[in-house]
Amino acid sequence: MQEIKIGLEVHVQLNTESKLFCSCSTKRGEPNTNVCDICLGFPGTKPVLNEKAIELALKIGYALDCKINRKFLFSRKTYFYPDLPKNFQITQFEIPVAHKGKLKVRDREIRIRRVHLEEDPAKIIREDDYILLDYNRSGIPLAEIVTEPDLKSPAEARSFLQRLEQILEFIYVTDLNKEGSMRVDANISMTRYKIEYNYSKGGGITERKKGDQVEIKNISGAKEVEKALSYEVLRQKNIKEVKRETRLWNEKTKTTVSARVKEEEEEYGYIFEPDLPVIELSEEKLNKVCSNLPELPESKKKRFLKYKISEEIIDTLLTEPELTHYFEYLCETHNEKASAVILAKYLKKTLNYHNLKLRDVGIEVRHLRRILDLLQQYLITDDVAEIILREMVNDYINREEIREPKQVLRDLDYEKPLEEEKIRKFVREVIRENTKAVKDYHRGEEKALDYLIGQIMRKTGRRADAKRIKELLKFELD
């Protein structure tokens, strides 16, 4: 028997144009080009705090239901490593931006200990016999989200991170498509119980062995976090004594390797950052950030469920904020269910195949409205709608202008009408294959006629006029 406790430290790169304490660009470039005296740690330089980074950190705090600190400060975390040219990192220790939040994952609430700002160290590139350093990343603004050790399994840790990623995307504080936009340190400790049953005395616990906390550093992505923690659970099960240490996750071998003895907080020698003042936020500033916070996924889901759409389709819409925006735009002019299906089933399927997101491609709401119009007019089938969307995504991939749906149909020769004899053939086939619907029609049920028309339209590939099909069908039935 064992008890697992997992806590996560999630480092999120914030969407700012410049670094946390200087005006250097956060965009990618040739190694060591987006640098200056401040982010290279030259003596005598002084940091200047990026106001946009504060706003984004506050948005995270509000989204995670945290208590916001109107006054907070920065500290120096001292350690000696090549990725820190000034031998300390400017972070927050004593008073963070936000604290005491929570995030619901399935049926449990995971407590958020704190959300704080800090600068990213440089990027270390390890080769066979040497190390390279790219200081472009030095000073990039990070928000660190620290949980309490409330997670009980690697799978739950993955679910938590996926839920967190969704929220971060919906409030537009980070771009998760960027390499290294989210990195996770996972802390795990296991308590093992050996139980011996003594039936004469009612049984009991004879041994309780608690392992030391192990930290797994710098893991990329929710799936990798689950794999790293799963490996660590197995490793700790099979050793007698678990040492307090920091380990690294090797994505190639799918194993953790020891890096160093895990540091205690006091070993970092935190001191107040003397070159930055205590930050005090006005009530006006806090109200502005809070009022401009976008609607969160959980709230959107409750609204969308009122449309009588399946939860599976809604969950697919909620994988991207842009999908939900498009859905709401389409609902202004078209049926909610049809709008959800074309986005969640057909478009999302094609985007996933190409590892793209809706915001990446140039498909506009007007394109989707025209496809829905064609479907409503029985001019195309659902299958053809999916083909049109596939062609439009291919236009983007091939760096061509996105074609209008009707132009795609012309290019694919789908607008060529069927000969009437072929339509009659399909009418007779549908009558033979749907005897129940035919009987229902003869009993006066009009819905049965609509059903039969739909079946014929499917067979014709929507290349026949619905009115003509109805005339031919009624002729055969009557």
C-alpha positions as CSV (number, residue, x, y, z in Angstrom):
1,M,0.0,0.0,0.0
2,Q,1.3,3.5,-0.8
3,E,0.3,7.1,-0.7
4,I,1.6,9.4,-3.5
5,K,1.8,13.2,-3.1
6,I,2.7,15.3,-6.2
7,G,3.2,19.0,-6.4
8,L,4.0,21.0,-9.6
9,E,5.9,24.1,-10.4
10,V,4.7,25.3,-13.8
11,H,6.8,27.9,-15.6
12,V,4.9,29.7,-18.3
13,Q,6.5,32.1,-20.8
14,L,4.4,35.2,-20.9
15,N,3.3,36.9,-24.2
16,T,5.2,40.2,-24.0
17,E,7.1,42.0,-26.8
18,S,10.1,42.7,-24.5
19,K,11.9,41.0,-21.6
20,L,11.0,41.3,-18.0
21,F,13.6,43.8,-16.9
22,C,14.9,45.3,-20.2
23,S,13.7,46.3,-23.7
24,C,15.3,43.4,-25.6
25,S,12.9,41.6,-27.9
26,T,11.4,38.2,-26.8
27,K,11.3,37.0,-30.4
28,R,13.5,34.2,-31.6
29,G,16.7,35.2,-33.3
30,E,20.2,34.1,-34.0
31,P,21.9,33.0,-30.7
32,N,23.0,35.9,-28.4
33,T,21.5,38.7,-30.6
34,N,18.5,39.8,-28.5
35,V,20.7,40.8,-25.6
36,C,21.9,43.9,-23.7
37,D,23.9,44.9,-20.7
38,I,21.0,44.2,-18.3
39,C,20.1,40.7,-19.4
40,L,23.8,39.8,-19.7
41,G,24.2,40.8,-16.1
42,F,26.9,43.5,-16.6
43,P,28.0,45.2,-13.4
44,G,26.2,48.5,-12.6
45,T,23.1,47.8,-14.7
46,K,19.6,48.2,-13.2
47,P,16.4,46.4,-14.1
48,V,13.2,48.2,-15.2
49,L,10.1,46.2,-14.6
50,N,7.8,45.3,-17.6
51,E,4.2,46.5,-16.8
52,K,2.7,44.1,-19.3
53,A,4.1,41.1,-17.5
54,I,2.4,42.2,-14.3
55,E,-0.9,42.4,-16.1
56,L,-0.6,38.9,-17.5
57,A,0.4,37.5,-14.1
58,L,-2.6,39.1,-12.6
59,K,-4.8,37.5,-15.3
60,I,-3.5,34.1,-14.3
61,G,-4.1,34.9,-10.6
62,Y,-7.7,35.9,-11.3
63,A,-8.3,32.9,-13.6
64,L,-7.1,30.5,-10.9
65,D,-9.3,32.1,-8.2
66,C,-6.3,33.4,-6.3
67,K,-6.1,36.2,-3.7
68,I,-4.2,39.1,-5.3
69,N,-1.5,41.0,-3.4
70,R,-1.9,44.7,-4.0
71,K,1.6,45.1,-2.7
72,F,4.4,42.8,-3.7
73,L,8.2,42.8,-4.2
74,F,11.0,41.0,-5.9
75,S,13.9,39.1,-4.4
76,R,17.3,37.8,-5.5
77,K,17.7,34.0,-5.6
78,T,21.4,33.3,-5.5
79,Y,23.0,30.3,-7.2
80,F,26.0,29.8,-9.4
81,Y,25.4,28.3,-12.8
82,P,26.4,29.2,-16.3
83,D,22.9,30.2,-17.3
84,L,22.9,33.1,-14.8
85,P,25.6,35.6,-15.7
86,K,25.0,37.8,-12.7
87,N,24.9,34.7,-10.4
88,F,21.4,35.4,-9.1
89,Q,17.9,35.3,-10.5
90,I,15.3,38.0,-9.9
91,T,12.2,36.3,-8.7
92,Q,9.5,36.6,-6.0
93,F,9.8,34.8,-2.7
94,E,8.3,36.6,0.3
95,I,5.3,38.2,-1.4
96,P,4.2,37.0,-4.8
97,V,1.7,38.5,-7.2
98,A,-1.1,36.1,-6.1
99,H,-1.6,33.2,-3.7
100,K,-4.1,30.7,-2.3
101,G,-6.0,29.8,-5.4
102,K,-7.6,26.6,-6.7
103,L,-8.3,24.8,-9.9
104,K,-11.0,22.1,-10.2
105,V,-9.9,18.9,-12.0
106,R,-12.7,16.4,-12.5
107,D,-14.3,16.1,-9.1
108,R,-11.4,17.5,-7.0
109,E,-10.0,20.9,-6.3
110,I,-6.2,21.3,-6.5
111,R,-4.9,24.1,-4.3
112,I,-2.7,26.8,-5.9
113,R,0.0,27.9,-3.4
114,R,1.2,30.9,-5.4
115,V,1.6,32.7,-8.8
116,H,4.8,34.7,-9.1
117,L,6.9,36.5,-11.7
118,E,10.6,35.7,-12.4
119,E,13.1,36.0,-15.2
120,D,14.1,33.0,-17.3
121,P,17.8,32.0,-17.3
122,A,19.7,31.5,-20.5
123,K,19.3,28.4,-22.6
124,I,21.9,25.7,-22.1
125,I,22.8,23.5,-25.1
126,R,24.8,20.4,-24.1
127,E,27.0,18.8,-26.7
128,D,29.3,15.8,-26.3
129,D,32.3,17.5,-24.8
130,Y,31.2,21.1,-24.4
131,I,28.3,23.4,-23.4
132,L,26.8,26.3,-25.4
133,L,24.8,29.2,-23.9
134,D,22.2,31.3,-25.7
135,Y,21.4,34.4,-23.7
136,N,18.5,35.3,-25.9
137,R,16.3,33.5,-23.4
138,S,17.9,35.2,-20.4
139,G,15.4,37.7,-18.9
140,I,12.3,36.3,-20.7
141,P,9.3,36.9,-18.4
142,L,7.9,33.8,-16.7
143,A,4.9,33.3,-14.4
144,E,5.5,30.4,-12.1
145,I,2.4,28.6,-10.9
146,V,3.1,26.5,-7.8
147,T,0.5,23.9,-6.5
148,E,0.2,22.3,-3.1
149,P,1.1,18.6,-3.0
150,D,-2.5,17.7,-3.7
151,L,-2.1,15.6,-6.8
152,K,-2.4,11.8,-6.1
153,S,-1.2,10.2,-9.3
154,P,0.7,10.9,-12.5
155,A,-2.5,10.7,-14.5
156,E,-4.1,13.4,-12.3
157,A,-1.0,15.6,-12.8
158,R,-1.5,15.3,-16.5
159,S,-5.2,16.2,-16.3
160,F,-4.3,19.2,-14.1
161,L,-1.8,20.5,-16.6
162,Q,-4.1,20.0,-19.6
163,R,-6.8,21.9,-17.7
164,L,-4.3,24.6,-16.9
165,E,-3.1,24.8,-20.5
166,Q,-6.7,25.3,-21.6
167,I,-7.2,28.2,-19.2
168,L,-3.9,29.9,-20.2
169,E,-4.9,29.7,-23.8
170,F,-8.3,31.2,-23.2
171,I,-7.0,34.2,-21.3
172,Y,-4.2,34.7,-23.9
173,V,-1.2,35.0,-21.6
174,T,1.1,32.6,-23.4
175,D,1.6,30.9,-26.8
176,L,1.8,27.2,-26.1
177,N,2.9,26.5,-29.7
178,K,6.3,28.1,-28.9
179,E,9.0,25.7,-27.9
180,G,9.6,25.9,-24.1
181,S,6.5,28.0,-23.5
182,M,5.6,25.7,-20.6
183,R,8.1,23.8,-18.5
184,V,7.3,21.8,-15.4
185,D,9.2,20.8,-12.3
186,A,7.4,17.9,-10.6
187,N,7.9,17.1,-6.9
188,I,6.9,13.6,-5.8
189,S,7.1,11.9,-2.4
190,M,5.7,8.4,-1.6
191,T,4.7,6.9,1.8
192,R,4.7,3.1,1.8
193,Y,2.7,1.1,4.3
194,K,3.3,-2.6,5.1
195,I,0.1,-4.1,6.5
196,E,0.1,-7.3,8.4
197,Y,-3.3,-8.8,9.4
198,N,-3.5,-10.4,12.8
199,Y,-7.1,-11.7,13.0
200,S,-7.0,-12.3,16.8
201,K,-6.1,-8.6,17.3
202,G,-8.0,-7.1,14.4
203,G,-5.0,-6.6,12.2
204,G,-3.0,-3.4,11.9
205,I,-0.1,-1.4,10.2
206,T,3.2,-2.8,11.2
207,E,5.4,-0.4,9.1
208,R,5.1,3.1,7.7
209,K,8.0,4.3,5.6
210,K,8.0,7.8,4.1
211,G,10.3,8.6,1.2
212,D,12.1,11.9,0.8
213,Q,10.9,14.3,-1.8
214,V,12.3,14.0,-5.3
215,E,12.2,16.8,-7.8
216,I,12.1,16.1,-11.6
217,K,13.3,19.2,-13.4
218,N,12.4,20.9,-16.7
219,I,9.8,18.6,-18.2
220,S,8.0,19.8,-21.4
221,G,4.3,19.1,-21.8
222,A,1.6,17.3,-19.8
223,K,2.2,13.9,-21.5
224,E,5.9,13.9,-20.6
225,V,5.1,14.9,-17.0
226,E,2.9,11.9,-16.7
227,K,5.6,9.6,-18.2
228,A,8.3,11.1,-15.9
229,L,6.2,10.7,-12.8
230,S,5.1,7.1,-13.7
231,Y,8.7,6.1,-14.2
232,E,9.7,7.7,-10.8
233,V,6.9,5.8,-9.0
234,L,8.2,2.5,-10.4
235,R,11.8,3.5,-9.6
236,Q,11.0,4.4,-6.0
237,K,9.0,1.2,-5.5
238,N,12.0,-0.9,-6.4
239,I,14.7,0.8,-4.1
240,K,15.1,0.5,-0.4
241,E,15.8,4.1,0.4
242,V,14.7,7.2,-1.5
243,K,17.1,10.1,-1.3
244,R,16.1,13.8,-1.4
245,E,17.5,14.8,-4.8
246,T,16.9,16.6,-8.1
247,R,16.6,14.4,-11.1
248,L,16.4,15.1,-14.8
249,W,13.9,13.5,-17.3
250,N,15.4,12.0,-20.4
251,E,12.7,12.0,-23.1
252,K,14.7,9.6,-25.3
253,T,15.3,6.9,-22.8
254,K,12.1,7.7,-20.8
255,T,14.1,7.6,-17.5
256,T,15.1,10.0,-14.8
257,V,18.7,10.5,-13.9
258,S,20.2,12.0,-10.8
259,A,21.5,15.6,-11.2
260,R,22.3,16.8,-7.7
261,V,21.2,16.9,-4.0
262,K,18.0,18.8,-3.8
263,E,18.5,22.3,-2.4
264,E,16.5,23.7,0.6
265,E,15.0,27.2,0.1
266,E,17.4,28.7,2.6
267,E,20.4,27.6,0.6
268,Y,19.4,30.1,-2.1
269,G,20.1,33.0,0.2
270,Y,17.1,35.1,-0.8
271,I,17.4,38.8,-0.2
272,F,15.1,41.7,-1.3
273,E,16.0,43.0,-4.7
274,P,17.5,46.4,-3.9
275,D,17.2,47.8,-7.5
276,L,13.4,47.4,-7.6
277,P,10.8,49.2,-5.4
278,V,7.9,47.6,-3.7
279,I,5.1,47.4,-6.3
280,E,1.7,48.8,-5.2
281,L,-1.2,48.3,-7.5
282,S,-4.1,50.7,-7.6
283,E,-7.7,49.6,-7.3
284,E,-8.3,51.0,-10.8
285,K,-5.6,48.8,-12.2
286,L,-6.9,45.6,-10.6
287,N,-10.5,46.4,-11.7
288,K,-9.3,46.9,-15.2
289,V,-7.5,43.6,-15.4
290,C,-10.3,41.7,-13.7
291,S,-13.0,43.2,-15.9
292,N,-11.1,42.5,-19.1
293,L,-10.5,38.9,-18.2
294,P,-12.0,36.7,-21.0
295,E,-14.7,34.2,-20.3
296,L,-13.2,31.0,-18.9
297,P,-13.8,27.5,-20.5
298,E,-15.9,26.2,-17.6
299,S,-18.4,29.1,-18.0
300,K,-18.5,28.7,-21.8
301,K,-19.2,25.0,-21.4
302,K,-22.3,25.7,-19.1
303,R,-23.6,28.1,-21.7
304,F,-23.1,25.8,-24.7
305,L,-24.8,22.8,-22.9
306,K,-28.0,24.8,-23.1
307,Y,-27.9,24.4,-26.9
308,K,-28.6,20.6,-26.4
309,I,-25.2,19.8,-28.1
310,S,-23.3,16.7,-26.9
311,E,-20.7,17.2,-24.3
312,E,-18.1,15.5,-26.5
313,I,-18.6,18.1,-29.3
314,I,-18.5,21.0,-26.7
315,D,-15.2,19.7,-25.3
316,T,-13.8,19.7,-28.8
317,L,-14.9,23.3,-29.3
318,L,-13.2,24.2,-26.0
319,T,-9.8,22.9,-27.2
320,E,-9.2,26.3,-28.8
321,P,-10.6,29.7,-27.9
322,E,-10.9,30.6,-31.6
323,L,-13.2,27.6,-32.2
324,T,-15.6,28.9,-29.5
325,H,-15.5,32.4,-31.0
326,Y,-16.3,31.1,-34.5
327,F,-19.1,28.9,-33.0
328,E,-20.8,31.9,-31.4
329,Y,-20.5,34.0,-34.6
330,L,-22.1,31.1,-36.6
331,C,-24.9,30.8,-34.1
332,E,-25.9,34.3,-34.9
333,T,-27.1,33.2,-38.4
334,H,-27.3,29.4,-38.4
335,N,-28.5,26.4,-36.3
336,E,-26.4,25.8,-33.2
337,K,-25.9,22.0,-33.7
338,A,-25.0,22.4,-37.4
339,S,-22.5,25.1,-36.5
340,A,-20.9,23.0,-33.8
341,V,-20.6,19.9,-36.0
342,I,-18.9,21.7,-38.9
343,L,-16.3,23.1,-36.5
344,A,-15.8,20.3,-34.0
345,K,-16.0,17.3,-36.4
346,Y,-15.0,18.4,-39.9
347,L,-12.7,21.4,-39.5
348,K,-11.0,20.3,-36.3
349,K,-10.4,16.9,-37.7
350,T,-8.5,18.4,-40.7
351,L,-6.6,20.9,-38.5
352,N,-5.5,18.1,-36.1
353,Y,-4.3,16.0,-39.1
354,H,-1.9,18.8,-40.1
355,N,-1.1,19.8,-36.5
356,L,-2.6,23.2,-37.0
357,K,-4.9,25.5,-35.0
358,L,-7.7,27.5,-36.4
359,R,-5.8,30.8,-35.7
360,D,-3.0,29.5,-38.0
361,V,-5.1,29.3,-41.1
362,G,-7.0,31.9,-43.1
363,I,-10.4,30.4,-43.0
364,E,-12.9,33.0,-42.1
365,V,-16.4,32.9,-40.5
366,R,-18.0,33.9,-43.9
367,H,-16.5,30.8,-45.5
368,L,-18.1,28.6,-42.9
369,R,-21.4,30.4,-43.2
370,R,-21.4,29.7,-46.9
371,I,-20.7,26.0,-46.4
372,L,-23.6,25.9,-43.9
373,D,-25.9,27.6,-46.5
374,L,-25.0,24.9,-49.0
375,L,-25.8,22.2,-46.5
376,Q,-29.1,23.9,-45.6
377,Q,-30.1,24.1,-49.3
378,Y,-29.3,20.4,-49.8
379,L,-26.7,21.3,-52.4
380,I,-23.9,19.4,-50.7
381,T,-23.6,16.5,-48.2
382,D,-21.8,16.5,-44.9
383,D,-19.0,14.5,-46.6
384,V,-18.6,17.1,-49.3
385,A,-18.5,19.9,-46.6
386,E,-15.6,18.1,-45.0
387,I,-13.9,17.8,-48.4
388,I,-14.3,21.6,-49.0
389,L,-12.8,22.4,-45.6
390,R,-9.9,20.0,-46.4
391,E,-9.2,21.8,-49.6
392,M,-9.3,25.2,-48.0
393,V,-6.8,24.1,-45.3
394,N,-4.6,22.8,-48.1
395,D,-4.8,26.2,-49.8
396,Y,-3.3,27.6,-46.6
397,I,-0.6,24.9,-46.4
398,N,0.3,25.5,-50.1
399,R,0.5,29.3,-49.4
400,E,-2.3,29.9,-51.9
401,E,-5.3,32.2,-51.5
402,I,-8.1,30.6,-49.6
403,R,-10.8,29.7,-52.2
404,E,-14.5,30.3,-51.6
405,P,-16.6,27.1,-51.0
406,K,-18.4,27.4,-54.4
407,Q,-15.0,27.8,-56.2
408,V,-13.8,24.6,-54.5
409,L,-16.9,22.8,-55.7
410,R,-16.3,24.0,-59.3
411,D,-12.6,23.0,-59.1
412,L,-13.7,19.5,-57.9
413,D,-16.5,19.3,-60.5
414,Y,-19.1,18.8,-57.7
415,E,-21.4,21.4,-59.2
416,K,-22.1,19.4,-62.4
417,P,-25.8,18.3,-62.2
418,L,-26.7,14.6,-62.4
419,E,-28.7,13.3,-65.3
420,E,-32.4,12.7,-64.4
421,E,-32.3,9.0,-65.1
422,K,-29.6,8.6,-62.5
423,I,-31.7,10.5,-60.0
424,R,-34.7,8.2,-60.7
425,K,-32.4,5.3,-60.1
426,F,-31.4,6.6,-56.7
427,V,-35.1,7.3,-55.8
428,R,-36.1,3.7,-56.5
429,E,-33.1,2.4,-54.5
430,V,-34.0,4.5,-51.5
431,I,-37.6,3.4,-51.6
432,R,-36.5,-0.3,-51.7
433,E,-34.0,0.2,-48.8
434,N,-36.4,2.2,-46.5
435,T,-39.7,0.3,-46.4
436,K,-40.5,1.5,-42.9
437,A,-40.2,5.2,-43.9
438,V,-42.3,4.5,-47.0
439,K,-45.1,3.0,-44.8
440,D,-44.8,6.0,-42.4
441,Y,-45.3,8.3,-45.4
442,H,-48.4,6.5,-46.5
443,R,-49.8,6.8,-43.0
444,G,-49.4,10.6,-43.4
445,E,-46.2,11.3,-41.6
446,E,-44.5,14.2,-43.5
447,K,-41.2,13.7,-41.6
448,A,-40.8,10.4,-43.4
449,L,-40.8,12.2,-46.8
450,D,-38.1,14.6,-45.5
451,Y,-36.1,11.6,-44.4
452,L,-36.3,9.9,-47.8
453,I,-35.3,13.1,-49.6
454,G,-32.3,13.3,-47.3
455,Q,-31.3,9.7,-48.2
456,I,-31.6,10.4,-51.9
457,M,-29.6,13.6,-51.5
458,R,-26.8,11.6,-49.8
459,K,-26.7,9.2,-52.7
460,T,-26.5,11.9,-55.3
461,G,-23.7,13.7,-53.5
462,R,-26.0,16.8,-53.2
463,R,-25.7,17.2,-57.0
464,A,-29.4,17.2,-57.6
465,D,-32.1,19.8,-57.0
466,A,-34.1,19.1,-53.9
467,K,-37.4,20.2,-55.4
468,R,-36.9,17.9,-58.4
469,I,-36.1,15.0,-56.1
470,K,-39.2,15.6,-54.1
471,E,-41.3,15.6,-57.3
472,L,-39.8,12.3,-58.5
473,L,-40.1,10.7,-55.1
474,K,-43.8,11.6,-54.7
475,F,-44.5,10.4,-58.2
476,E,-42.9,7.0,-57.3
477,L,-44.6,6.8,-53.9
478,D,-48.1,7.9,-55.1
